[in-house]
Amino acid sequence: MLRYLINRLIQGGIVMIVLFTLTFFLVKSLPGSPFKTEKAIPEHIQARMNAYYGLDQPLPVQFAKRASNILKGDFGSSLRLEGREVTEIISQAFPVSFQLGIVAITLAIGIGIPLGVIAAWKKNSLLDYSSMALAMIGICLPSFVIGPVLANRFGQEWQILPAMGWATLNPLYWILPAITLGLASAAYLSRLTRAGMLDTLSQDFVRTARAKGVSQKNILIRHCLRGGLSPAVAYIGPAFAGIISGSLVIESVFALPGLGTHFIKAIETGDEPVLTGIVLLFGVLIILANFATDILAYWLNPRLRS
């Protein structure tokens, strides 16, 4: 177990280095300048601003300085929002994105796993076919299509739920963004859960339990659930990654004060410090989520421990 933990830490460190390197050079390859505005800036002022932020130095020198500062915990200041530290921007906007991601993945797990278990239990029934058909629809519809439709119907036309804005303590504001983000993951989880449960239900120990007169309910819950959930659990980490990355777009659809607005604006203006900070933050979250799901998979499936 100790070797496994060390290997995962090393892999996580390599992933973060690659993320930082790719983000830095991709942002530098974007056209334009972060200081360009609607009004033309004189060349000498543009040159002084580039010199102040070190943008006039060769790319390898800029890369080395940025890497050194990040290792010290200094992510720098935003090039677009003068005087604002990257850590300040993230600390103010990240709680909204994180809360939305947690609500969405919880919703996906709460819908997808029970639906998959029931579909496997009622194999080849109308309930099985209908639930898998709904899951396929959820997979095929992208979140950036579902979001505007839900906001228009439930928010503007029917005025049942808020279509814009965010309230940390008011669950009504969470529903539409969370459904938009969690629907596709719930669909994948239901299909993976169904496949895992059907595979477990076909094992020899299940037939032995049935021959001994064990009820179908006990077989499903006590004997099959733990092993049947392994494929779904392995997917939860990548699902959380997809939800977090997808929230950056959905936040713009529902006008949420999360990291999405800063992320999109940073791309438009080439604000490398903000982009790097957000990408590395989500990288850490994804690595931790995958690590947690691996530990849970080890607990569910003893065969993986060898």
Wavefront OBJ file of the C-alpha trace (Angstrom):
o trace
v 0.000 0.000 0.000
v 2.870 2.362 0.807
v 4.441 1.724 -2.601
v 1.086 2.460 -4.238
v 0.766 5.778 -2.386
v 4.297 6.801 -3.353
v 3.691 5.888 -7.012
v 0.488 7.911 -7.099
v 2.227 10.920 -5.565
v 4.990 10.726 -8.180
v 2.431 10.405 -10.974
v 0.498 13.368 -9.595
v 3.658 15.480 -9.521
v 4.453 14.600 -13.146
v 0.892 15.464 -14.212
v 1.126 18.867 -12.533
v 4.452 19.621 -14.250
v 2.997 18.705 -17.640
v -0.132 20.779 -16.958
v 1.896 23.843 -16.050
v 4.219 23.484 -19.051
v 1.426 23.015 -21.578
v -0.667 25.836 -20.127
v 2.233 28.279 -20.096
v 3.336 27.727 -23.684
v -0.193 27.434 -25.101
v -1.144 30.780 -23.557
v 2.033 32.365 -24.904
v 1.103 31.129 -28.383
v -2.237 32.953 -28.311
v -2.431 36.020 -30.583
v -2.721 39.493 -29.139
v -1.645 41.009 -25.848
v -3.286 41.011 -22.396
v -2.923 44.799 -22.316
v -4.814 45.515 -25.512
v -8.041 47.454 -25.053
v -10.521 49.227 -27.299
v -8.331 52.322 -27.126
v -4.938 52.180 -28.772
v -2.031 52.126 -26.307
v 1.153 53.989 -27.323
v 4.051 51.690 -28.113
v 6.312 53.097 -25.395
v 3.655 52.488 -22.730
v 3.087 48.968 -24.092
v 6.850 48.349 -23.872
v 7.005 49.605 -20.268
v 4.107 47.362 -19.264
v 5.750 44.349 -20.886
v 9.002 45.147 -19.091
v 7.213 45.560 -15.741
v 5.630 42.104 -15.995
v 8.720 40.520 -17.555
v 6.960 39.799 -20.842
v 9.849 41.241 -22.857
v 12.200 38.468 -21.750
v 12.784 35.219 -23.696
v 10.192 32.494 -23.126
v 12.611 30.102 -21.360
v 13.475 32.842 -18.854
v 9.784 33.632 -18.268
v 9.026 29.931 -17.859
v 11.812 29.430 -15.313
v 10.717 32.454 -13.272
v 7.055 31.402 -13.280
v 7.946 27.858 -12.231
v 10.194 29.146 -9.443
v 7.518 31.513 -8.127
v 4.813 28.833 -8.208
v 7.027 26.441 -6.264
v 7.283 29.186 -3.636
v 3.486 29.554 -3.559
v 3.453 32.829 -5.494
v 1.065 32.631 -8.474
v 1.539 36.286 -9.331
v -0.948 39.000 -10.253
v -3.571 39.092 -12.975
v -2.503 40.874 -16.143
v -6.108 41.808 -16.916
v -7.261 42.864 -13.439
v -4.559 45.220 -12.297
v -3.565 44.876 -8.652
v -5.461 41.628 -8.003
v -3.544 38.526 -6.971
v -4.387 35.213 -8.606
v -4.876 33.596 -5.196
v -7.369 36.329 -4.283
v -9.386 35.777 -7.479
v -9.466 32.014 -6.949
v -10.338 32.209 -3.250
v -13.353 34.405 -4.012
v -14.722 32.460 -7.011
v -13.691 28.869 -6.293
v -16.240 28.130 -3.507
v -19.089 28.574 -6.010
v -17.495 26.236 -8.583
v -16.607 23.659 -5.950
v -20.062 23.669 -4.373
v -21.675 23.310 -7.792
v -19.362 20.407 -8.645
v -20.109 18.595 -5.371
v -23.872 19.025 -5.805
v -23.708 17.847 -9.432
v -21.626 14.718 -8.723
v -23.843 13.886 -5.737
v -26.897 14.200 -7.963
v -25.255 12.011 -10.618
v -24.412 9.302 -8.082
v -27.857 9.495 -6.466
v -29.606 9.023 -9.825
v -27.207 6.885 -11.848
v -26.261 4.123 -9.408
v -29.793 3.271 -8.153
v -31.087 3.374 -11.742
v -28.369 0.963 -12.868
v -28.998 -1.416 -9.967
v -32.736 -1.499 -10.647
v -32.150 -2.019 -14.379
v -29.876 -4.990 -13.665
v -32.341 -6.414 -11.154
v -35.197 -6.138 -13.683
v -33.132 -7.251 -16.680
v -34.929 -7.275 -20.054
v -38.031 -5.702 -18.542
v -39.787 -2.507 -19.582
v -38.112 -0.723 -16.657
v -34.702 -1.876 -17.875
v -35.271 -0.770 -21.464
v -36.797 2.589 -20.528
v -34.087 3.493 -18.009
v -31.277 2.626 -20.435
v -33.008 4.603 -23.176
v -33.105 7.635 -20.889
v -29.448 7.065 -20.079
v -28.558 7.046 -23.771
v -30.429 10.320 -24.278
v -28.516 11.845 -21.348
v -25.213 10.758 -22.888
v -26.033 12.139 -26.332
v -27.201 15.582 -25.173
v -24.262 17.901 -24.329
v -24.509 20.107 -21.271
v -24.200 23.347 -23.238
v -27.440 22.366 -25.032
v -29.311 21.179 -21.935
v -28.411 24.263 -19.899
v -30.016 26.962 -22.073
v -33.115 24.785 -22.606
v -33.626 24.284 -18.859
v -32.934 27.946 -18.129
v -35.436 29.047 -20.773
v -38.227 26.632 -19.778
v -37.998 26.530 -15.995
v -36.569 29.993 -15.445
v -37.979 32.379 -18.017
v -41.193 30.803 -19.315
v -42.532 28.889 -16.308
v -40.600 30.860 -13.642
v -40.382 27.833 -11.370
v -36.657 27.997 -10.613
v -34.041 30.774 -10.793
v -32.323 30.746 -14.173
v -29.457 33.079 -13.277
v -27.372 33.925 -10.247
v -26.231 31.950 -7.225
v -27.133 31.757 -3.546
v -24.906 29.596 -1.367
v -27.646 28.757 1.134
v -30.607 28.573 -1.245
v -30.874 25.138 -2.948
v -33.302 26.479 -5.561
v -30.357 28.194 -7.280
v -28.420 24.911 -7.413
v -30.989 22.760 -9.202
v -30.733 23.805 -12.844
v -26.899 24.076 -13.016
v -26.466 20.821 -11.079
v -28.902 18.930 -13.332
v -27.180 20.315 -16.417
v -23.763 19.170 -15.220
v -24.774 15.903 -13.584
v -27.159 14.462 -16.174
v -24.524 13.006 -18.519
v -22.512 11.556 -15.624
v -25.670 10.012 -14.161
v -26.344 8.365 -17.535
v -22.840 6.887 -17.731
v -23.004 5.725 -14.117
v -26.316 3.963 -14.685
v -24.976 2.011 -17.650
v -21.716 1.100 -15.880
v -23.608 0.058 -12.753
v -25.973 -2.108 -14.778
v -23.077 -3.811 -16.576
v -21.186 -4.404 -13.333
v -24.213 -5.774 -11.523
v -25.113 -8.108 -14.412
v -21.561 -9.446 -14.445
v -21.676 -10.084 -10.702
v -25.135 -11.646 -10.855
v -23.820 -14.202 -13.362
v -21.098 -15.486 -11.002
v -21.136 -18.975 -9.498
v -21.531 -17.781 -5.906
v -24.814 -16.101 -6.860
v -26.186 -19.339 -8.277
v -25.060 -21.108 -5.091
v -26.832 -18.531 -2.944
v -30.012 -18.943 -4.961
v -29.787 -22.724 -4.603
v -29.570 -22.285 -0.834
v -32.792 -20.267 -0.866
v -31.328 -16.803 -0.247
v -33.820 -14.126 -1.256
v -33.213 -12.035 -4.371
v -33.066 -8.876 -2.250
v -30.297 -10.244 -0.013
v -28.375 -11.544 -3.011
v -28.557 -8.137 -4.648
v -27.617 -6.055 -1.589
v -25.348 -8.290 0.492
v -23.586 -10.343 -2.188
v -23.560 -8.382 -5.450
v -23.660 -4.682 -4.661
v -20.085 -4.370 -3.471
v -18.540 -6.054 -6.504
v -21.040 -4.742 -9.004
v -20.295 -1.125 -8.177
v -16.581 -1.374 -9.013
v -16.897 -0.101 -12.628
v -19.087 2.812 -11.518
v -16.728 3.741 -8.690
v -13.761 3.736 -11.083
v -15.653 6.215 -13.271
v -16.525 8.658 -10.489
v -13.062 10.249 -10.547
v -13.132 11.064 -14.288
v -16.801 12.061 -13.912
v -15.898 14.602 -11.260
v -13.158 15.888 -13.575
v -15.670 16.286 -16.391
v -18.144 18.058 -14.146
v -15.535 20.478 -12.815
v -14.196 21.323 -16.275
v -17.719 21.548 -17.680
v -18.771 23.935 -14.934
v -16.557 26.635 -16.448
v -18.922 26.825 -19.430
v -22.163 26.256 -17.506
v -21.288 29.055 -15.103
v -21.421 31.440 -18.036
v -24.802 30.042 -19.146
v -26.370 30.561 -15.707
v -24.348 33.718 -14.852
v -22.728 32.148 -11.782
v -19.958 34.037 -9.947
v -17.536 31.113 -10.170
v -14.218 30.558 -11.878
v -15.844 30.154 -15.291
v -16.022 33.880 -15.998
v -12.403 34.446 -15.001
v -11.284 31.407 -17.014
v -12.987 32.530 -20.238
v -11.829 36.128 -19.858
v -8.290 34.923 -19.181
v -8.337 32.940 -22.429
v -9.652 35.936 -24.385
v -6.974 38.271 -23.020
v -4.078 35.829 -22.648
v -3.937 36.314 -18.866
v -1.393 33.558 -18.209
v -1.160 33.839 -14.391
v -4.932 33.434 -13.935
v -5.154 30.610 -16.460
v -2.241 28.770 -14.881
v -3.674 29.140 -11.385
v -7.112 27.815 -12.382
v -5.711 24.915 -14.434
v -3.362 23.808 -11.648
v -6.147 24.055 -9.079
v -8.438 21.825 -11.113
v -5.516 19.504 -11.794
v -5.022 18.999 -8.060
v -8.741 18.373 -7.567
v -8.849 15.800 -10.356
v -5.790 13.974 -9.022
v -7.283 13.855 -5.524
v -10.645 12.663 -6.875
v -9.013 9.849 -8.857
v -6.911 8.894 -5.857
v -10.015 8.711 -3.639
v -11.875 6.546 -6.163
v -8.875 4.211 -6.457
v -8.838 3.735 -2.692
v -12.585 3.067 -2.718
v -12.176 0.564 -5.577
v -9.490 -1.253 -3.567
v -11.903 -1.495 -0.654
v -14.768 -2.755 -2.815
v -12.709 -5.312 -4.752
v -10.183 -7.264 -2.608
v -8.681 -8.829 -5.748
v -7.154 -5.462 -6.678
v -5.019 -5.470 -3.518
v -2.737 -8.136 -4.985
l 1 2 3 4 5 6 7 8 9 10 11 12 13 14 15 16 17 18 19 20 21 22 23 24 25 26 27 28 29 30 31 32 33 34 35 36 37 38 39 40 41 42 43 44 45 46 47 48 49 50 51 52 53 54 55 56 57 58 59 60 61 62 63 64 65 66 67 68 69 70 71 72 73 74 75 76 77 78 79 80 81 82 83 84 85 86 87 88 89 90 91 92 93 94 95 96 97 98 99 100 101 102 103 104 105 106 107 108 109 110 111 112 113 114 115 116 117 118 119 120 121 122 123 124 125 126 127 128 129 130 131 132 133 134 135 136 137 138 139 140 141 142 143 144 145 146 147 148 149 150 151 152 153 154 155 156 157 158 159 160 161 162 163 164 165 166 167 168 169 170 171 172 173 174 175 176 177 178 179 180 181 182 183 184 185 186 187 188 189 190 191 192 193 194 195 196 197 198 199 200 201 202 203 204 205 206 207 208 209 210 211 212 213 214 215 216 217 218 219 220 221 222 223 224 225 226 227 228 229 230 231 232 233 234 235 236 237 238 239 240 241 242 243 244 245 246 247 248 249 250 251 252 253 254 255 256 257 258 259 260 261 262 263 264 265 266 267 268 269 270 271 272 273 274 275 276 277 278 279 280 281 282 283 284 285 286 287 288 289 290 291 292 293 294 295 296 297 298 299 300 301 302 303 304 305 306
